[in-house]
């Protein structure tokens, strides 16, 4: 049996990792590849304080259904620093008849002789270098290790897409789309747990997690994720969209609490239907309690339930993200998502029309601003 380990912090695991590992498995006819999530890597600190348990779970989610690839917690069960030589020793005990390989990034090959107990390291496994090496320097280093340690090293030439975990973390922080960087399951996990956000945004997220029910909180983070995906379509400000999405339901608390806030803020809700009150009240709460002063963000929170004439890009993003985030499920949703792929305007029109049909079927009130927004968008797109 041929078994390989591929170690790292995987913070988070991304599509590049998966593509490379699958290619190595095929090239070397490996029976299993163990994605070894590091507990405490000797060479670096874990960014953003994401625990080993979460990094392992994201890895497990990413590898679901992929034959021969497994998330491994071997190093997490061992206290102290995670030294590869120790991990290989444990693997030899677990699989005494297996031929062991160790996958490493091409940059790591240059420093292999500095790793803990390098002579034993080279005795315990064959090494496969992956990534984008300078073939001359990599082959020269490999030859030195072969000569001095009797190492078995192959520079595979396998490369993956230009993706790094740093890119994923930065994209989340900036409110940018990560769907092309990680699997859907990993993206959902990142947003549900609020990883990689700035300290300011994280403070708001934690407060809302305490105030909103679990279902409302999960919906909110789904809207944050979808807002980032929609932002990528139109080049809008990701940070603004992120904050507006995070706060869009900040006033969707109990009805008594909504009434109390409206009174405190001096907002007349006497002619408003209950389902839309949290929009204007939420905008004012965002301004007063969360320190939001940006007019575009406040507008998007205000009108996310009913729309309005003259909607800006941020208004449309938050309105749509609220209605089509990945956690939603209702008849007609896929049609709205398909229209959204054409443009934000197409998506908003489809979403309003779907909502109108629902309200009319139930004999419920339609806000006049919704009708004005629909007419305006239709006229605009008809002329275009």
C-alpha angles and dihedrals in degrees: 000000000000117000128178131191124208112192132196146118092266093203082186121349109231140193092267091060091051095047093050095047093049090051092050092049090054096043095050097034091237119182094206138008115201113206098212111207110208121230100196112358111209093219103052149012120254108254120238093006096269107169124240090243091058093044089051092049092050089051092050091050092049093053098046110132096008109124117233096009119106137175108234128202097188094118092044090061092055118078122230130016119357107238116184093217090060092047091052089050090055091047090054089054093048095044106025094168097045127107104232127214129184119209116209136174115258092245091057092057091073092061101038092113089060093057119109112286093353096182091058090042091061092047094054101054148012113245129228117192117207134177133054107321130172091248094213098053093039094051090046091053091046091051092052091052091047091052098042101036105019088243122178104219129165122189097211100193088221114144132175135203118304095266131131135179087243089060090054093049093047093048092053091048091051095046093248130146116272099177091106092049104049137021120270092252093053092047091052091049093049093052096040090056096037097235124175098015123140117263091253094052092041091056090055092046092053092049092050091047088059095044102041124064116255094258093049091046093051089048090051093053089046088056090050089053094046092046089058090051092049092046089061089060096060108021094247123161105281096199092054092047090049094053094043091050092047092052100036093104098030090122097043093109129120116324091245090054092049091051091047092051092047090053092047092049094044094242116152107223097165093111096037124101113235098247092063101042094088090064101066092029090050092051091053092045090051089054098045104034104025098037097239112160101162109115094211093054093047091048092052091052092045098053103030093109102044108015121219140219115282095028115185126218093266091050090054094045095053093041092053096039089055092053102039106032114140094259093061122101124179140125111282095022096117091053090055091048091051091052090048090057087063094053143315090258092054090050094049092048092050091046094049092047091050090050092048091054091051094049094046091049089055094041092240130150121273115210111236091228089061091057092045091050092050093049092048094049093047092050092048094050092042090057092045 
